Amino acid sequence: MCLDFNVVAQLLQLLLKASQDKRFVCEEADRALNAMVKSMTPLPFLNKLRPYVSHCNPRVRAKAAITISNCLQDGPGRNERVWIGFAGSNGCRFVE
C-alpha cells in the first residue's frame, strides 16, 4: 500500500514537472514518465493515470493523455487487450 502511494505521488510530481515551461525539467520529467510506462504493466498504470485526465491544470491533463497513449502503444504486454473506462465516458471498451 505504501509503495502504491509513493508511485501515485511521484506520478503527480512528474506530470506537474513535465508540464512546466523549463525545457530541461520538462525533458527529464518526460524521460522519467516514459521509464515508468516501460517498467509497469499497463492496467495498474492506467488506473493510476486516470484521475489526472480530469486534473484542474490543462497541461497536466495533456501530459496524462500523452502518457496514456504511450502506455497503450509502448507498454509491456502491448499485445494483450486492456480494458479502459474513463469517468464521464459512455462505457468501457477494449483497446488492443
HELIX and SHEET records of a PDB file:
HELIX    1   1 CYS A    2  ALA A   18  1                                  17    
HELIX    2   2 ARG A   23  SER A   39  1                                  17    
HELIX    3   3 PRO A   42  LEU A   49  1                                   8    
HELIX    4   4 ARG A   50  SER A   54  5                                   5    
HELIX    5   5 PRO A   58  ASP A   74  1                                  17    
SHEET    1   A 2 VAL A  82  ILE A  84  0                                        
SHEET    2   A 2 ARG A  93  VAL A  95 -1                                        
END                                                                             
